[in-house]
Every structure is written in structure tokens, then in C-alpha cells.
């Protein structure tokens, strides 16, 4: 679900709009926590695993602080991007290693280990190509359209990324979360948001900065990065109260998102 953010961020940077690339990542993380996680909890209260949540929330908060700390320098340089990618590799290694140590099977909706049914390899190859072309082509069209609207409406590229591109790229996370909570697979819903947030911060910003240094707009430093940190911090506090996210807490997160969008657009 982070592939659209990756393609859009790279495409924005290569088109000479690194502000939109950074805005897409920050805005997507804000939407993931406030809109997607909040909506999922309003549908069905989300219970989480204490051990996994403590580890993952610590990584989210620590990663957010690291990115903000480097952003305060004014530019995310190539070596910073390489560092972010290394941090992502460490997180993935520790997560997979911990799962393998615990002997966790691939779990289906009924709670039993499941096998993946594969189509003939040539059909899988066709679908892979179709999927990649669709994502890349759609991302390019989205970037061109968003930047065109931003110019017509007098919006900055950073705001276009935060509002238009970020909201669009968060739709896959929203679908996965809604389906997960409907199937009572709350761990999948939370893991989807945690994974997407970490991939956005470390993988997407890292890969984009590695391709092209990312200047950090002043409005990002003064407002949006701190809103992202606040949203992640609020969600962390909520899930630690009884190790679940109630409907009331979800409603607080959900209501905060349109208020944030109003502030961004009105400003």
C-alpha cells in the first residue's frame, strides 16, 4: 500500500517539485493515523498485542523524531536518505526475525495457517507488469493533475502533496483497514498503518532523498511535521490505554482530520 506514495514521491522530485514529494509522505502519514486508523476504530474497536505494539510504536515515534531532526537542517541530503533506508532494513530484519523465532504461520481469516494458491507463472508475470504499469502511469497522471490544480488554485506544491496526493495515496490503506476490522483481524489493521507509516518515513523519504536531495519547506518545519508527530503520539497514547483503540478514541482521531485539512486549505 506504500507503492503509490513511493512512485508519486519519486515522480514529483524528478519533475522538479521535491516539496510535493515530502508533502505526500507527511500528509499520507497524517491521513493514515487520523483518517484511516480513526475510521477503522469507529467501525469496530481495535485490540492490539501489547508486545508488538510497544515495539512498533517506539519505532514510529523514534523514526518521526529522527526525520524531524534531520529536516530541521533545511535539506534531507543523500546520506540521510541512505541512513533512513538502513534503518528500515534493520526494522524489517528484526520484525521478520522475531516472527520466525515465534514460529508464526501465515494466518487466514479463520485463524488457521493457509497456503497461497498460485496461478501459472506466465499469468502472474502478466499481472505483475499490468500492476506496475498501472501504478506508475496512474501516479504520473496524479502528480501532473495535482500540481496543475495547485497552480490554478494558488496552492504551494507542498500543500498539493499534503492534501491532494496524500489523500489519494491513503485510499489503499483505508480499504485494507476497513476489510481487516470487518473480518475482526485488528492486528492486520494496526500492522497496515504501522508498516505504511514506517515505509513512508524511512523507505520513501530515504529513496527519494537518495535520488535527489529534498529541501524542506518552512511550512513543513513549522506546522506539518509536528502535526504528524502529534497524531502518531496521540494514537500511541490511545492504544496503550488497555491495549485497544475504542470507538471514542477513534472518533477523536477521525474528527481531527477534517479540522487539519480546513486549517491547511484556509491557510
N, C-alpha and C positions, 0 to 999 in steps of 0.2 A: 504493500500500500504506500510505501515511500518512493516508489519508482517515478510517479508523476512529479513529485517535488524535485527529485534529482534531475530529471530531464529539463524541467522548466527552469531550474536554477542555473544549470549549465547553459541553456539556450539564452537566458536573459543576460548572463555575463558575456557570452560570445557576441551578443548583439549590442554590446556597449552599455548595458544597464545593470551593473552589479548591485545597485540599490534595490532593484526589483528582486534579484536573486536572494539577497539577505532578507528582504521583507517577506518573501514567500515562506521561508523557513520559520522565521519568528512568528508570523501570522498563522501559519499552519499549526505550530505547537500550541498557540493560544486557543485556536479553534478546537484542536484535539482535546484539550483538557476541559475548557469551559463548555463548548457546544456538544462534542461527541460523548465524552465521559458523563457530562451532566445529563444529557438526554437519555443515555443508557440507564443511569441510576433512577431517573424519574420513571422510566418504564418498569424496571424491576430493581430493587435494592441489590447492590453488587457486593458479594462477600469475597474477601481476599485471603490469601495464605500469608500468615504473619512473617515467616522467614523470607519468602521470596519478595514480599512487598517491602520489607525493611531494606533488603539489598538493592532492589530496583529503584526505590525512592531515593535512597542515598546516592546512587549513580546519577539519577536525573537532576537532583539538586546540585551535586558536585560538578556535573558537566555544565549545567547552566551557569554556575558561578565562574567556572573556568573560561567559558566562551565570553561571558560579560567582561571578565578581567582582561582578556586579550583584546576585546572590542574597544575597551577604553583607551587603547593606544592609538585609535583612529583608523587603523587598517589591519585587516586579517591577512597576514603575509603567507607566502607559500610554505614556509617552515612550520607555521602554526597549523595550516591545513594538514600537513604530514603528521603532526603531533596528534591532531584530532582523529585521524584515521588509525593511528597506532592505538589510541585509547579505545576506539571502537573494537579493534581486533582483540584487545585484552578482555573487554567486556564479553564479547561473543565467546571467546575461548573459555572463560570462567563459567559462563552460563551453560554452555554445552557440556563442559566437563562435569559440572555439578549435576546436570540431568543424567549423564551417563553413569556417574557414580551411584546415583539413586536408583538406577535401573528403570527409569521412567519409560513406559511404552508409548507408542503413538495412540492417543485415546480418541475414540469416536464419540458421537453424541450419546450413545448408550452407556458409555463409561468402560467399554472393552477395547482391548488392543485391536487395531484394524490394519488391513493391508491396503496398499494403494493399487488400484486397478489401472493398468497402463494400456493405452491404445497402441497400435502398431507404430514403430519408431518414425516412419515417414510422415504419419499423420501428426504425431507430436511435434516433428520439425516444422510442419506447415503451420500449426497453431502458434508455435514459438515465433516464427517470422511474422505472421499476421499480428500477433500481440505486440511485438516490438515496434513494427511499423506504425501500428495504430497509436501506441503511446507516444512515440517520437513525433509523428505527424500531428497528433492532437495537441501535444504540448507546445509545438512551434506555433500552431494556429492560436492557441490560448494566449501565448506571450504577445504575439503581434496584436491580437484583439484587445488585450488588457492595456498594453502600452498606448494603443491608439485611443481607447476610451479615456485613459488618464490624461492624455494631451488635450482631448476635446473638452473634458470636464475641469481642466486646470488642476489636476492632481499630480503629485510627485510620483516618480517611479516606485519609491519605497512604499507609499500608500497604496499604489496599484497592486503591489505584491502582497501587502498585508491584507487588503480587503478582497480584491477580485481573484487573484491567483490562489491565495491561501485557502479561501473558502471553497473554491473548486477542487483543489487537491486534497481537501479533507473529506470529500464525499466517500471515497473508498473506506476510510476508517469508520465513518458513520454507518455504512452498510454492514461492515463486519461486526461492529459493536452491537447494532440492533439485532442481527441474526444470532449473535452469541448469547445475549441476555434472554432472547426468546427461547433458546434451547437450554437455558439455565447453565451455560458454560461461562460463568463470570470470570474465571481465570483467563479465558481466551480474550474476553473484552478488555480486561485490565492489561494483559500482556500486549495486546494490539496497540494500545495507547502508549505504554512504556516503550515498546520496541520502536514505534514510529517516532516518538519524541527523541530517543537516543540516536536513531539513524539520521534524523533531520539535523541535529546539532553536530554530531561527530562525522557521520558519513557524507551528508550532502554539503554542509559548510566546508568540511575538510576537502572533499573532492573539488568543489568549485574554487576554493582558495588556492588549491594546488595548481589548477589550470590558469587562474588569473587572480591576483591579489584583490581583496574585496574592501573598498573604502566603506567606512561605517558612517551613515548619515547622522547628523546631530540629533534629529528627532528620534532616531533609533536608540541612541545613548541616553537621551533624557526621558523617554517615555516607554517605548515598546518592549525593549529588553527587560525592563523592570516589571512591566505588566506580565510578561511571560514568566518571570521568576515568581511573582506573586501568585499567579494562577497555579503553578506547579506546587508552590509551598502550601497554598490553601488545600489543594487536593491531597497533599501528603498528610496534613493535619486531620482532614476528614476521615481518610481511610484508616488512620491509626486509632480512631475512637471506636473501639470494639471490632476493629479489623473488618469493617464493611462501610459502604457508601450508601447512606439512606436516601429515601426519596426527597426529603427536605434538603439535605446537603447537595444532592444533585440539582434541585431546583435553584439553589443559591448560585451554583456554578453556571447553570443554563441561563438564568436571568442576567448574569453579569456580562454575557457575550454581546447581546444587542446593545447594552449600555456602552460597552467598549467600542463597538462599531459606530455608534452615534457620535461618540467623542472623536473618533478618528476622522469620520467624514465631515463633521461640523468644524473640526479644527483645520 
